[in-house]
Amino acid sequence: MFLDAMTILASVVIATVYRKHTNPIVGAKGLWHGTLIHGRSMEILLALLCGFAISLMITSRRLNLYAPTKLSSILHEQRLSAQACLTSGLLLTGTLYLVRAEDIPRSIVLVTVGLVTVALSLRRLIYRLLLYRGFERGVGTRNVLIVGTGQQAMALRYYLESIRHLGYRFKGFIEAPGSGEAPGSAEAASSSAHFKAPSGSLAGPDVVGTLETLFQHTRKEFVDEIFFTTPCESGVIRAVVEQARIQGVDLRMVPDIYDGLTFNSAIEYIGQFPTIPLHCGHVSESALLVKRTLDILFSALVLILLLPVLLAIAIAIKLDSPGPVLYLSDRIGKKGRVFRCIKFRTMIRDAERRRASVMHLNERRGVLFKIADDPRITRLGRFLRRYSLDELPQFFNVLRGDMSIVGPRPPIGSEVREYELGHLRRLDVTPGITGLWQVQARQDPSFDSYISLDVTYIENWSIWLDIQIILRTVGVVLAGTGT
């Protein structure tokens, strides 16, 4: 909505400048002569502008243009965007007629409405294309489990996997009592979705558990949504809804009647499949947008200001010891996605091969590995680690969206393989360069403390908490407590 309002404001300004440059008479008499501003009080102008913006937002909302992008196709969204703009434009021209604003040039009104239509459509198209590009890299996708093993479940699975731009990743079937032969399930899948799954049993090899183990698999696979495609007793469904609320997992069902659970519920289409949301996790999209915006701005600013420092460090590493300047390490990010973490090299070239020989010197407990006086660290590397200068290239990871400024540190694969089920909670969010553990218990060797502080950050996250951690990180870095 905010972007829509800014688009309208920019369109009005551009339309005014356009009239000035295309009408020599108006241009000779001044910038605002014969425009929306000339001869009009600011109150009337603001009222007209706000009225147009509000009518566009209301129309867009009624047309579900503010719903999740995956719920509609590109062409459908473009058609609705044009419809919302033209409807609001007609309301604006009608208002101008009723208030007898003959002195307001109709050319500016038409150019404004046209610019808004083009700009909004183009902005939504670019956003969607960037979203699809992220899906290809595994960014922004949603992991799903399907409860049921009948024809309807198989059709839904095949549909979600065949249309990649929906952004869903199938993680398995959950077997429920009577789910294999749900009455009428094949007819429902065919009639409601107009989509037929391939013949043969797809569910067998992909059944990962039962309703009793549903939320264990939800945690292991970082599941965001659960789809119910088979009838179950209302008590079972209510218990699942309550557990989904606790776990923060979205829950949907292919329409059926569960003793009033779906009465008067809105139907949302996932592509062509109608679903009824039973529970939606409460995630502040606006707060996440602010966090991502701050990540981009802060990272870009740091990289620009510290570019001479980065170049100096790169040259010093090359002169200090043989080997590459950067160290690329496969790390585990949000929802278990693997990405390349970028750091300045602080160890000798064959450090990984020598790791086994220094394992007995490990000073951390549990699955963590850390040696204060690691013999593999170079002379320059000790200085870089002490002041965390080796972490600076990770701001490129932040710009790519693999990491955030603040968040749990990204672990390596060998650590994650030793995690218990509860430890996977720290992989629910985007990893960060700094975090609560780094500023509060950096020298604490306890793995339990490491996990506890990360979970505390996740459960109490806010923009203000991120700002506090960033400010405390500056003090920690200047104190030279890194190892």
C-alpha positions as CSV (number, residue, x, y, z in Angstrom):
1,M,0.0,0.0,0.0
2,F,2.8,2.4,0.8
3,L,4.5,1.7,-2.5
4,D,1.1,2.3,-4.3
5,A,0.9,5.7,-2.6
6,M,4.4,6.6,-3.5
7,T,3.7,5.5,-7.1
8,I,0.7,7.8,-7.3
9,L,2.7,10.8,-5.9
10,A,5.5,10.2,-8.4
11,S,3.1,9.9,-11.3
12,V,1.4,13.3,-10.4
13,V,4.8,15.0,-10.3
14,I,5.9,13.4,-13.6
15,A,2.5,14.3,-15.3
16,T,2.9,18.0,-14.1
17,V,6.5,18.2,-15.5
18,Y,5.3,16.5,-18.7
19,R,2.6,19.2,-19.2
20,K,5.1,22.0,-18.6
21,H,7.5,20.7,-21.2
22,T,4.9,19.8,-23.8
23,N,2.9,23.0,-23.5
24,P,5.0,26.1,-24.4
25,I,2.3,28.5,-23.1
26,V,2.3,26.9,-19.7
27,G,6.0,26.6,-19.6
28,A,6.4,30.4,-20.4
29,K,4.1,31.3,-17.5
30,G,5.8,29.2,-14.9
31,L,6.2,25.7,-13.7
32,W,2.8,25.4,-11.9
33,H,0.6,27.5,-14.2
34,G,-2.3,25.5,-15.7
35,T,-1.4,22.5,-13.6
36,L,-3.0,20.8,-10.6
37,I,-1.3,23.3,-8.3
38,H,-2.3,26.5,-10.1
39,G,-5.2,28.4,-8.6
40,R,-6.0,25.6,-6.2
41,S,-5.7,25.5,-2.4
42,M,-3.4,22.8,-1.0
43,E,-6.3,21.3,1.0
44,I,-8.3,20.5,-2.1
45,L,-5.3,19.1,-3.9
46,L,-4.4,16.9,-1.0
47,A,-8.0,15.7,-0.7
48,L,-8.1,14.7,-4.4
49,L,-4.8,13.0,-4.2
50,C,-5.6,11.1,-1.0
51,G,-9.0,10.2,-2.3
52,F,-7.5,8.7,-5.5
53,A,-4.9,6.8,-3.4
54,I,-7.4,5.5,-0.9
55,S,-9.8,4.4,-3.7
56,L,-7.0,2.6,-5.4
57,M,-6.0,0.8,-2.2
58,I,-9.5,-0.3,-1.4
59,T,-10.1,-1.5,-4.9
60,S,-6.8,-3.4,-4.9
61,R,-7.6,-5.0,-1.6
62,R,-11.1,-6.1,-2.8
63,L,-9.4,-7.6,-5.9
64,N,-6.9,-9.5,-3.6
65,L,-3.9,-7.7,-5.0
66,Y,-2.4,-7.6,-1.6
67,A,-2.8,-11.3,-1.1
68,P,0.3,-13.6,-1.3
69,T,1.8,-13.5,-4.9
70,K,1.6,-17.3,-5.3
71,L,-2.2,-17.2,-5.2
72,S,-2.5,-15.8,-8.7
73,S,-0.8,-15.9,-12.0
74,I,1.2,-13.1,-13.7
75,L,-1.5,-12.4,-16.3
76,H,-4.3,-12.5,-13.7
77,E,-2.4,-10.1,-11.5
78,Q,-1.6,-7.7,-14.4
79,R,-5.3,-7.7,-15.4
80,L,-6.4,-6.9,-11.9
81,S,-3.8,-4.2,-11.5
82,A,-5.1,-2.4,-14.6
83,Q,-8.7,-2.9,-13.4
84,A,-7.9,-1.3,-10.0
85,C,-6.2,1.7,-11.6
86,L,-8.9,2.3,-14.2
87,T,-11.7,2.0,-11.6
88,S,-9.9,4.5,-9.3
89,G,-9.3,6.8,-12.3
90,L,-13.0,6.8,-13.2
91,L,-13.8,7.7,-9.6
92,L,-11.3,10.5,-9.8
93,T,-12.7,11.9,-13.0
94,G,-16.2,11.6,-11.6
95,T,-15.2,13.6,-8.5
96,L,-13.6,16.3,-10.7
97,Y,-16.9,16.6,-12.6
98,L,-19.0,16.8,-9.4
99,V,-16.8,19.6,-7.9
100,R,-16.8,21.4,-11.2
101,A,-13.0,21.5,-11.5
102,E,-13.0,22.6,-15.1
103,D,-9.6,24.5,-14.6
104,I,-7.7,21.2,-13.9
105,P,-6.3,20.0,-17.2
106,R,-7.7,16.7,-18.2
107,S,-4.5,15.8,-19.9
108,I,-2.7,15.7,-16.5
109,V,-5.5,13.5,-15.1
110,L,-5.2,11.0,-18.0
111,V,-1.4,11.0,-17.9
112,T,-1.4,10.4,-14.1
113,V,-3.9,7.5,-14.4
114,G,-1.9,6.0,-17.3
115,L,1.4,6.4,-15.4
116,V,0.0,4.8,-12.3
117,T,-1.4,1.9,-14.3
118,V,1.9,1.2,-16.1
119,A,4.1,1.8,-13.0
120,L,2.1,-0.5,-10.7
121,S,1.9,-3.2,-13.3
122,L,5.6,-3.0,-14.0
123,R,6.5,-2.9,-10.3
124,R,4.4,-6.1,-9.6
125,L,5.9,-7.8,-12.6
126,I,9.5,-7.1,-11.5
127,Y,8.8,-8.2,-8.0
128,R,7.3,-11.4,-9.2
129,L,10.2,-12.2,-11.5
130,L,12.7,-11.5,-8.7
131,L,10.6,-13.8,-6.5
132,Y,10.7,-16.6,-9.0
133,R,14.4,-16.2,-9.4
134,G,14.7,-16.6,-5.6
135,F,12.6,-19.7,-5.7
136,E,15.1,-21.3,-8.2
137,R,17.9,-20.6,-5.6
138,G,15.7,-22.0,-2.8
139,V,15.1,-18.5,-1.3
140,G,11.6,-17.8,-0.1
141,T,10.2,-21.2,-0.8
142,R,7.7,-22.9,1.6
143,N,8.2,-26.6,2.6
144,V,5.0,-28.6,2.8
145,L,3.7,-31.9,4.2
146,I,0.5,-33.4,2.8
147,V,-1.7,-35.4,5.2
148,G,-3.3,-38.2,3.2
149,T,-2.1,-40.8,0.7
150,G,-5.1,-41.0,-1.6
151,Q,-5.7,-39.8,-5.1
152,Q,-6.4,-36.2,-4.0
153,A,-3.1,-36.0,-2.0
154,M,-1.2,-37.4,-5.0
155,A,-2.9,-34.9,-7.4
156,L,-2.0,-32.0,-5.0
157,R,1.6,-33.2,-4.7
158,Y,2.0,-33.5,-8.5
159,Y,0.5,-30.1,-9.0
160,L,2.7,-28.3,-6.5
161,E,5.8,-29.9,-8.0
162,S,4.9,-29.3,-11.6
163,I,4.3,-25.6,-11.2
164,R,7.6,-24.4,-9.7
165,H,6.6,-20.7,-9.5
166,L,4.2,-21.5,-6.7
167,G,7.3,-21.7,-4.5
168,Y,6.3,-24.9,-2.7
169,R,8.7,-27.8,-1.9
170,F,7.1,-31.2,-1.2
171,K,8.6,-32.9,1.8
172,G,6.4,-36.0,2.1
173,F,3.1,-37.6,2.8
174,I,1.7,-38.2,6.3
175,E,-0.5,-41.2,6.6
176,A,-3.8,-40.7,8.4
177,P,-6.5,-43.3,9.3
178,G,-8.5,-44.1,6.1
179,S,-6.4,-41.7,4.0
180,G,-5.5,-44.2,1.3
181,E,-9.1,-44.6,0.1
182,A,-10.9,-41.5,1.1
183,P,-14.5,-41.6,-0.2
184,G,-14.9,-39.5,-3.3
185,S,-11.3,-38.2,-3.2
186,A,-10.6,-39.0,-6.8
187,E,-13.7,-37.2,-7.9
188,A,-12.9,-34.2,-5.7
189,A,-9.4,-33.9,-7.0
190,S,-10.7,-34.0,-10.6
191,S,-13.6,-31.7,-10.2
192,S,-12.2,-29.1,-7.9
193,A,-8.7,-28.8,-9.3
194,H,-9.3,-29.7,-12.9
195,F,-5.9,-31.5,-12.7
196,K,-5.2,-35.2,-12.9
197,A,-2.3,-36.9,-11.3
198,P,-0.3,-39.6,-13.1
199,S,-1.7,-43.1,-12.7
200,G,-0.1,-45.4,-10.2
201,S,0.7,-45.0,-6.5
202,L,2.9,-42.1,-5.7
203,A,2.3,-42.0,-2.0
204,G,4.0,-45.3,-1.0
205,P,7.7,-44.5,-1.2
206,D,7.1,-40.9,0.0
207,V,5.2,-41.6,3.2
208,V,7.4,-40.1,5.9
209,G,5.3,-40.7,9.0
210,T,1.8,-40.8,10.7
211,L,-0.3,-38.2,12.5
212,E,1.5,-39.2,15.7
213,T,4.9,-38.1,14.3
214,L,3.5,-35.2,12.2
215,F,5.2,-32.4,14.1
216,Q,8.5,-34.3,14.5
217,H,8.7,-34.3,10.7
218,T,7.5,-30.7,10.7
219,R,10.6,-29.7,12.7
220,K,13.0,-32.0,10.8
221,E,12.0,-30.7,7.4
222,F,11.5,-27.1,8.4
223,V,7.9,-27.3,7.2
224,D,5.9,-24.1,6.7
225,E,2.5,-25.4,5.7
226,I,0.6,-28.6,6.2
227,F,-2.2,-29.6,3.8
228,F,-5.0,-31.9,4.8
229,T,-6.5,-33.8,1.9
230,T,-8.4,-36.6,3.8
231,P,-11.3,-36.5,6.3
232,C,-10.4,-37.2,10.0
233,E,-12.3,-37.0,13.2
234,S,-12.9,-33.4,14.4
235,G,-11.1,-34.1,17.6
236,V,-7.9,-35.1,15.7
237,I,-8.2,-32.0,13.5
238,R,-8.6,-29.7,16.5
239,A,-5.6,-31.2,18.2
240,V,-3.5,-30.6,15.1
241,V,-4.8,-27.0,14.8
242,E,-3.8,-26.4,18.4
243,Q,-0.3,-27.9,17.9
244,A,0.1,-25.9,14.6
245,R,-0.7,-22.8,16.5
246,I,2.0,-23.6,19.1
247,Q,4.6,-24.5,16.4
248,G,3.7,-21.5,14.2
249,V,3.0,-23.7,11.2
250,D,0.3,-22.8,8.6
251,L,-2.5,-25.4,8.2
252,R,-4.7,-25.8,5.2
253,M,-7.2,-28.3,4.0
254,V,-8.8,-29.2,0.7
255,P,-12.5,-28.2,1.3
256,D,-14.5,-30.6,3.4
257,I,-16.7,-30.3,6.5
258,Y,-15.2,-30.8,9.9
259,D,-18.1,-30.2,12.3
260,G,-18.1,-26.5,11.9
261,L,-14.3,-25.9,11.7
262,T,-14.6,-24.6,8.2
263,F,-17.9,-22.9,8.5
264,N,-17.9,-19.4,7.0
265,S,-14.1,-19.8,6.2
266,A,-12.6,-18.1,3.2
267,I,-11.4,-20.2,0.3
268,E,-7.9,-19.5,-1.0
269,Y,-6.7,-21.0,-4.3
270,I,-3.2,-22.4,-4.4
271,G,-2.9,-22.3,-8.2
272,Q,-6.0,-24.2,-9.2
273,F,-6.5,-26.1,-5.8
274,P,-9.1,-24.6,-3.5
275,T,-7.9,-24.7,0.2
276,I,-9.3,-23.5,3.5
277,P,-6.8,-22.0,5.9
278,L,-7.4,-23.4,9.4
279,H,-4.4,-21.6,11.0
280,C,-1.8,-19.1,9.8
281,G,1.4,-18.4,11.6
282,H,1.7,-14.8,12.9
283,V,4.8,-13.5,11.1
284,S,5.1,-9.7,10.8
285,E,5.7,-9.3,7.0
286,S,6.2,-5.5,7.5
287,A,8.9,-6.1,10.2
288,L,10.7,-8.6,8.0
289,L,10.6,-6.2,5.1
290,V,12.1,-3.5,7.3
291,K,14.8,-5.9,8.5
292,R,15.7,-6.9,4.9
293,T,15.8,-3.2,3.9
294,L,18.1,-2.3,6.7
295,D,20.3,-5.3,5.9
296,I,20.7,-4.1,2.3
297,L,21.3,-0.5,3.2
298,F,23.7,-1.2,6.1
299,S,25.7,-3.8,4.1
300,A,26.0,-1.6,1.0
301,L,27.2,1.3,3.2
302,V,29.7,-0.8,5.1
303,L,31.2,-2.2,1.8
304,I,31.4,1.2,0.2
305,L,33.0,2.9,3.2
306,L,35.4,0.0,4.0
307,L,36.4,-0.7,0.4
308,P,40.0,0.6,1.0
309,V,40.2,-1.6,4.1
310,L,39.0,-4.6,2.2
311,L,41.6,-4.1,-0.5
312,A,44.4,-3.6,2.0
313,I,43.4,-6.8,3.9
314,A,43.3,-8.7,0.6
315,I,46.8,-7.5,-0.3
316,A,48.2,-8.3,3.2
317,I,46.8,-11.9,3.1
318,K,48.4,-12.5,-0.3
319,L,51.8,-11.3,1.0
320,D,51.5,-13.1,4.3
321,S,51.0,-16.7,3.2
322,P,50.4,-18.7,0.0
323,G,46.8,-19.4,-0.9
324,P,43.6,-17.7,-1.9
325,V,42.5,-14.4,-0.4
326,L,39.0,-15.6,0.3
327,Y,37.8,-18.7,2.2
328,L,34.5,-20.2,0.9
329,S,32.7,-22.5,3.2
330,D,29.5,-24.4,2.7
331,R,27.2,-23.4,5.6
332,I,23.6,-24.3,6.5
333,G,21.2,-21.4,6.3
334,K,17.5,-20.9,6.8
335,K,15.4,-24.1,6.6
336,G,18.6,-26.2,6.0
337,R,19.5,-24.5,2.7
338,V,23.2,-24.8,1.9
339,F,25.0,-21.6,0.8
340,R,28.6,-20.4,0.3
341,C,29.8,-18.3,3.2
342,I,32.5,-15.8,2.3
343,K,35.3,-14.9,4.7
344,F,38.9,-13.7,4.5
345,R,41.3,-16.6,4.7
346,T,42.9,-16.8,8.2
347,M,44.4,-20.3,8.0
348,I,47.1,-22.1,6.1
349,R,46.1,-23.5,2.7
350,D,45.6,-27.1,3.8
351,A,43.9,-26.3,7.1
352,E,40.9,-28.6,6.4
353,R,43.1,-31.6,5.8
354,R,44.8,-31.0,9.1
355,R,41.6,-30.6,11.1
356,A,41.7,-34.3,12.3
357,S,45.1,-33.8,13.8
358,V,44.0,-31.0,16.1
359,M,40.6,-32.3,17.1
360,H,41.9,-33.2,20.5
361,L,42.6,-29.5,21.2
362,N,38.9,-28.5,20.9
363,E,37.9,-26.1,23.6
364,R,34.2,-26.2,23.0
365,R,31.6,-28.6,24.4
366,G,29.1,-30.5,22.3
367,V,29.2,-30.3,18.5
368,L,31.1,-27.0,18.4
369,F,34.7,-26.8,17.4
370,K,37.0,-24.0,18.4
371,I,40.7,-23.7,19.4
372,A,42.0,-20.3,20.7
373,D,45.6,-21.0,19.7
374,D,44.9,-23.1,16.6
375,P,48.3,-23.9,15.0
376,R,46.7,-23.7,11.5
377,I,46.0,-19.9,11.9
378,T,48.4,-17.6,10.1
379,R,50.1,-14.7,11.8
380,L,47.9,-12.2,10.0
381,G,44.9,-14.4,10.5
382,R,45.2,-14.0,14.3
383,F,44.9,-10.3,14.0
384,L,42.0,-10.5,11.6
385,R,40.1,-12.9,13.9
386,R,40.8,-10.8,17.0
387,Y,39.0,-7.8,15.6
388,S,36.5,-9.9,13.5
389,L,37.9,-8.4,10.2
390,D,37.8,-11.8,8.6
391,E,34.0,-11.5,8.7
392,L,33.7,-8.4,6.5
393,P,33.2,-10.2,3.2
394,Q,30.0,-11.8,4.7
395,F,28.3,-8.5,3.9
396,F,28.2,-9.8,0.3
397,N,26.2,-12.8,1.7
398,V,23.8,-10.3,3.3
399,L,23.3,-8.5,0.0
400,R,22.6,-11.8,-1.7
401,G,20.0,-12.7,0.9
402,D,21.9,-15.7,2.3
403,M,22.5,-14.0,5.6
404,S,21.3,-11.1,7.7
405,I,23.3,-8.6,9.8
406,V,21.9,-10.1,13.0
407,G,20.9,-13.7,13.5
408,P,22.3,-17.1,14.6
409,R,25.7,-17.9,13.2
410,P,25.4,-20.3,10.2
411,P,26.7,-23.8,11.2
412,I,28.6,-26.2,9.0
413,G,27.0,-29.5,7.8
414,S,28.9,-31.7,10.3
415,E,27.5,-29.7,13.2
416,V,23.9,-29.9,12.0
417,R,24.2,-33.7,11.5
418,E,24.7,-33.9,15.3
419,Y,21.8,-31.6,16.2
420,E,19.0,-33.0,18.3
421,L,15.4,-32.2,17.2
422,G,15.1,-29.1,19.4
423,H,18.4,-27.6,18.1
424,L,16.9,-27.3,14.6
425,R,14.9,-24.3,15.9
426,R,17.9,-22.0,15.2
427,L,17.6,-22.8,11.5
428,D,14.1,-21.4,11.3
429,V,15.5,-17.9,10.5
430,T,18.1,-16.4,8.3
431,P,21.6,-16.7,9.8
432,G,23.5,-13.5,10.7
433,I,27.0,-12.0,10.9
434,T,26.5,-11.2,14.6
435,G,24.0,-12.3,17.1
436,L,23.0,-12.5,20.8
437,W,25.5,-15.2,21.6
438,Q,28.4,-13.2,20.0
439,V,27.8,-10.2,22.2
440,Q,26.7,-11.9,25.4
441,A,28.6,-15.3,25.7
442,R,31.3,-15.3,23.0
443,Q,33.8,-17.1,25.2
444,D,31.3,-19.5,26.7
445,P,32.3,-23.0,25.5
446,S,28.8,-24.5,26.3
447,F,26.8,-25.6,23.3
448,D,23.6,-25.5,25.4
449,S,24.3,-21.8,26.1
450,Y,24.9,-21.3,22.4
451,I,21.6,-22.8,21.4
452,S,19.7,-21.2,24.3
453,L,20.7,-17.7,23.3
454,D,19.9,-18.3,19.7
455,V,16.4,-19.6,20.5
456,T,15.9,-16.6,22.9
457,Y,16.8,-14.2,20.0
458,I,14.3,-16.0,17.7
459,E,11.5,-16.0,20.1
460,N,12.0,-12.3,21.2
461,W,13.1,-10.9,17.9
462,S,12.3,-7.3,17.0
463,I,14.0,-4.5,15.0
464,W,15.0,-2.8,18.3
465,L,16.7,-6.0,19.5
466,D,18.7,-6.1,16.2
467,I,19.8,-2.5,16.7
468,Q,20.9,-3.2,20.3
469,I,22.9,-6.2,19.2
470,I,24.6,-4.2,16.4
471,L,25.6,-1.5,18.9
472,R,26.9,-4.0,21.3
473,T,28.8,-5.7,18.5
474,V,30.8,-2.6,17.9
475,G,32.0,-2.6,21.5
476,V,32.9,-6.3,21.3
477,V,34.8,-5.9,18.1
478,L,36.8,-2.9,19.3
479,A,37.7,-4.8,22.5
480,G,39.4,-7.4,20.3
481,T,37.8,-10.5,22.0
482,G,37.7,-12.6,18.8
483,T,39.6,-15.8,18.5
